[in-house]
Amino acid sequence: MEYFKSRDEWHYDPCNCGQHLHENFEVVYMLSGECKAVVEKLEYNIKKGDFLVVFPFQIHEYIPLCNNSKFLVMSIEIQKLSYWIQPFTITSSNAKIDAGNTSDFLRILVSKLEEYPNMKKNSHSGIATSITQTLLLELLNMIPIEERSTIQSTNHEKILLICRAKYKDSSFNLEMLSQKTGLSIRTISRFFSNDVKVPFSRFISLMRLNHVRDLVEKRNYSITNAALESGFGTIRSFNLVFKKEFGTSPREFFKK
């Protein structure tokens, strides 16, 4: 689980990194100011006290709307919640919870989390993890959730699990995914267009870019080694994809 106190302490600045995705649940709590969140092309204005839940593999970005915008962001691995929910089988069309609808219990949980700003470095990480899981489960109970059919869920889960396992393979493509799932290219393409909201190729590129950031910022990889380790076949292709997504070169981006 990742835990971030505010913009100044994030591993990367979300208002400068463009759209991104990951395989975790993400909970955003607005500490002060206001920001715009874009989740799968839906826009939400988040003000002080509001919550936002981002589901696994959803394209999203955060855009602060004033100088004093501060976020509390909690990222929770799918595996941490496998006892309670099936993340691949659910979707939500409204992930925002207004401050006026939050309970005292939710506010207490957030206040407890603020006591552990460095949870990855101290002995309280287990406590903060448990609090965050409880917080997410409470929020999920407040969000209108639609469960997919069993057959549909199984196919979607199969597609995403294979993408998760193979995206670092530079030869991985739509044809290979079709062979491994037994689904037609048309069915898979329709799933990415209708459910994930981005084409397959961009989805894989975003997963690779997210892994590059993790390797460079958390494990001190060089940019070149991180790109090759993340599934980009050549540095040239990596630079082109990175510039297209973030509007700047990798070297300039990681100087910030």
C-alpha positions as CSV (number, residue, x, y, z in Angstrom):
1,M,0.0,0.0,0.0
2,E,1.2,3.5,-0.7
3,Y,0.4,6.5,1.4
4,F,0.9,10.2,0.6
5,K,0.2,13.2,2.7
6,S,0.1,16.0,0.2
7,R,1.4,17.1,-3.2
8,D,4.8,18.1,-1.9
9,E,5.4,14.6,-0.5
10,W,4.2,12.6,-3.4
11,H,6.6,10.4,-5.4
12,Y,5.4,12.2,-8.5
13,D,3.2,15.2,-9.0
14,P,-0.2,14.1,-10.4
15,C,-0.9,17.5,-12.0
16,N,2.2,17.1,-14.1
17,C,2.2,13.4,-15.0
18,G,-0.8,13.3,-17.2
19,Q,-3.4,10.5,-17.3
20,H,-2.3,7.3,-15.7
21,L,-3.6,4.0,-14.4
22,H,-2.6,1.2,-12.0
23,E,-4.0,-2.0,-10.7
24,N,-4.8,-0.7,-7.2
25,F,-7.8,0.9,-5.6
26,E,-7.1,4.6,-4.9
27,V,-8.9,6.8,-2.4
28,V,-8.5,10.5,-2.5
29,Y,-9.5,12.8,0.4
30,M,-9.4,16.5,0.0
31,L,-7.6,18.1,2.9
32,S,-7.9,21.7,1.6
33,G,-8.5,23.7,-1.5
34,E,-10.1,22.2,-4.6
35,C,-9.2,20.0,-7.5
36,K,-10.6,18.5,-10.6
37,A,-10.4,14.8,-11.0
38,V,-10.9,13.1,-14.4
39,V,-11.8,9.4,-14.1
40,E,-12.4,7.6,-17.4
41,K,-13.5,10.9,-19.0
42,L,-15.9,11.8,-16.2
43,E,-15.0,15.0,-14.4
44,Y,-15.4,15.6,-10.6
45,N,-14.8,18.7,-8.7
46,I,-13.5,17.7,-5.3
47,K,-13.6,20.2,-2.4
48,K,-12.4,20.0,1.2
49,G,-13.9,16.9,2.9
50,D,-14.8,15.1,-0.3
51,F,-13.8,11.6,-1.1
52,L,-13.1,10.0,-4.5
53,V,-12.6,6.3,-5.2
54,V,-10.7,5.2,-8.3
55,F,-11.1,1.5,-9.3
56,P,-8.3,-0.7,-10.6
57,F,-7.3,-0.1,-14.2
58,Q,-9.2,3.2,-14.5
59,I,-7.6,6.0,-16.4
60,H,-7.4,9.1,-14.1
61,E,-5.6,12.3,-13.3
62,Y,-5.9,15.1,-10.7
63,I,-5.7,18.8,-11.5
64,P,-5.4,21.2,-8.5
65,L,-7.6,24.3,-9.0
66,C,-5.9,26.5,-6.4
67,N,-2.5,27.0,-4.8
68,N,-3.5,25.5,-1.4
69,S,-4.8,22.2,-2.8
70,K,-3.7,19.4,-0.6
71,F,-4.7,15.7,-1.0
72,L,-4.6,12.6,1.1
73,V,-4.1,9.7,-1.3
74,M,-4.3,6.1,-0.3
75,S,-3.5,3.3,-2.8
76,I,-4.6,-0.2,-1.8
77,E,-3.5,-3.4,-3.6
78,I,-6.3,-5.6,-5.0
79,Q,-4.9,-8.6,-3.1
80,K,-5.5,-6.8,0.2
81,L,-9.3,-6.9,-0.4
82,S,-9.7,-10.3,-2.0
83,Y,-11.5,-11.6,1.1
84,W,-14.3,-9.0,0.8
85,I,-14.8,-8.1,-2.8
86,Q,-14.1,-9.2,-6.4
87,P,-12.5,-6.1,-7.9
88,F,-12.6,-7.3,-11.5
89,T,-16.4,-7.9,-11.3
90,I,-17.6,-4.4,-10.3
91,T,-17.8,-1.0,-11.8
92,S,-19.1,2.4,-10.6
93,S,-20.5,5.3,-12.5
94,N,-20.2,7.8,-9.6
95,A,-17.0,7.5,-7.5
96,K,-17.4,10.9,-5.6
97,I,-18.7,11.2,-2.1
98,D,-19.5,14.7,-1.0
99,A,-18.4,15.9,2.4
100,G,-22.0,16.4,3.5
101,N,-22.7,12.7,3.1
102,T,-19.7,11.4,5.1
103,S,-20.2,9.9,8.5
104,D,-18.3,10.7,11.8
105,F,-16.8,7.2,11.5
106,L,-15.2,8.1,8.1
107,R,-13.8,11.4,9.5
108,I,-12.3,9.5,12.5
109,L,-10.6,7.1,10.2
110,V,-9.1,9.9,8.1
111,S,-7.9,11.7,11.3
112,K,-6.2,8.5,12.4
113,L,-4.4,8.1,9.0
114,E,-3.1,11.6,9.4
115,E,-1.2,10.5,12.5
116,Y,0.9,8.2,10.3
117,P,2.4,10.4,7.6
118,N,5.4,8.1,7.2
119,M,3.7,4.8,7.6
120,K,6.2,3.0,5.3
121,K,9.1,3.9,7.5
122,N,7.7,3.2,11.0
123,S,6.3,0.5,13.1
124,H,2.7,1.7,12.6
125,S,2.4,0.6,9.0
126,G,0.2,-2.4,9.9
127,I,-2.2,-0.2,11.8
128,A,-2.5,2.3,9.0
129,T,-3.0,-0.4,6.4
130,S,-5.9,-1.8,8.4
131,I,-7.5,1.6,8.8
132,T,-7.2,2.3,5.1
133,Q,-8.8,-1.0,4.2
134,T,-11.7,-0.3,6.5
135,L,-12.0,3.2,5.1
136,L,-12.2,1.9,1.5
137,L,-14.8,-0.8,2.4
138,E,-17.0,1.9,4.1
139,L,-16.7,4.1,1.0
140,L,-17.6,1.2,-1.3
141,N,-20.8,0.7,0.7
142,M,-21.8,4.2,-0.2
143,I,-21.1,4.0,-4.0
144,P,-23.6,2.6,-6.4
145,I,-21.9,-0.5,-7.7
146,E,-23.0,-2.6,-10.7
147,E,-21.9,-6.3,-10.8
148,R,-21.2,-7.8,-14.2
149,S,-22.5,-11.2,-15.2
150,T,-20.4,-14.2,-14.2
151,I,-19.4,-15.0,-17.8
152,Q,-18.5,-11.4,-18.6
153,S,-16.6,-11.0,-15.3
154,T,-14.6,-14.2,-15.9
155,N,-13.6,-13.0,-19.4
156,H,-12.7,-9.5,-18.2
157,E,-10.7,-10.8,-15.3
158,K,-8.8,-13.1,-17.6
159,I,-7.9,-10.3,-20.0
160,L,-6.7,-8.0,-17.2
161,L,-4.8,-10.7,-15.4
162,I,-2.9,-11.7,-18.5
163,C,-2.1,-8.0,-19.3
164,R,-0.8,-7.6,-15.8
165,A,1.4,-10.7,-16.2
166,K,2.7,-9.9,-19.7
167,Y,2.9,-6.1,-20.2
168,K,6.6,-6.1,-19.4
169,D,7.2,-8.4,-22.4
170,S,8.0,-6.1,-25.3
171,S,6.5,-8.6,-27.8
172,F,3.1,-8.7,-26.1
173,N,0.3,-7.6,-28.4
174,L,-3.4,-7.9,-29.1
175,E,-2.9,-11.1,-31.1
176,M,-1.0,-12.8,-28.3
177,L,-3.7,-11.7,-25.8
178,S,-6.3,-13.2,-28.1
179,Q,-4.5,-16.5,-28.2
180,K,-4.0,-16.7,-24.4
181,T,-7.6,-15.8,-23.6
182,G,-9.3,-17.7,-26.4
183,L,-11.3,-14.6,-27.1
184,S,-11.5,-12.9,-30.5
185,I,-9.5,-9.7,-31.1
186,R,-12.9,-8.0,-31.8
187,T,-14.2,-9.0,-28.3
188,I,-11.1,-7.9,-26.6
189,S,-11.0,-4.6,-28.5
190,R,-14.6,-3.9,-27.6
191,F,-13.9,-4.6,-23.9
192,F,-11.1,-2.0,-23.9
193,S,-13.2,0.6,-25.8
194,N,-16.4,0.2,-23.8
195,D,-15.2,-0.8,-20.3
196,V,-11.6,0.5,-19.9
197,K,-12.3,3.5,-22.2
198,V,-8.9,3.4,-23.9
199,P,-7.5,1.2,-26.8
200,F,-5.5,-1.8,-25.8
201,S,-2.2,-0.4,-27.0
202,R,-2.5,2.7,-24.9
203,F,-3.6,0.7,-21.9
204,I,-0.4,-1.4,-22.1
205,S,1.7,1.8,-22.6
206,L,0.2,3.4,-19.5
207,M,1.0,0.2,-17.4
208,R,4.5,0.3,-18.7
209,L,4.9,4.0,-17.9
210,N,3.6,3.5,-14.4
211,H,6.2,0.8,-13.9
212,V,9.0,3.0,-15.2
213,R,8.0,5.7,-12.6
214,D,8.1,3.1,-9.9
215,L,11.5,1.9,-10.8
216,V,13.1,5.3,-11.3
217,E,11.5,7.0,-8.2
218,K,11.3,4.2,-5.7
219,R,14.2,1.9,-6.7
220,N,16.6,4.3,-8.2
221,Y,16.8,2.7,-11.7
222,S,18.3,4.6,-14.5
223,I,15.7,5.8,-17.0
224,T,17.1,3.5,-19.7
225,N,17.1,0.4,-17.6
226,A,13.6,1.2,-16.2
227,A,12.2,1.6,-19.8
228,L,13.7,-1.7,-21.0
229,E,12.7,-3.5,-17.8
230,S,9.1,-2.2,-18.2
231,G,8.5,-3.6,-21.7
232,F,9.6,-0.9,-24.1
233,G,11.5,-2.6,-26.9
234,T,13.7,0.4,-27.7
235,I,14.6,3.7,-26.0
236,R,13.3,5.6,-29.0
237,S,9.8,4.0,-28.7
238,F,9.8,4.8,-25.0
239,N,10.7,8.4,-25.5
240,L,8.0,8.8,-28.1
241,V,5.3,7.3,-25.9
242,F,6.5,9.3,-22.9
243,K,6.5,12.6,-24.7
244,K,3.0,11.9,-26.1
245,E,1.6,11.2,-22.7
246,F,3.4,13.7,-20.5
247,G,4.3,16.5,-22.9
248,T,8.0,16.4,-22.0
249,S,11.0,14.2,-22.2
250,P,11.7,11.6,-19.6
251,R,14.9,13.3,-18.5
252,E,13.1,16.6,-18.0
253,F,10.2,15.0,-16.2
254,F,12.4,13.1,-13.6
255,K,14.4,16.3,-12.9
256,K,11.4,17.8,-11.2
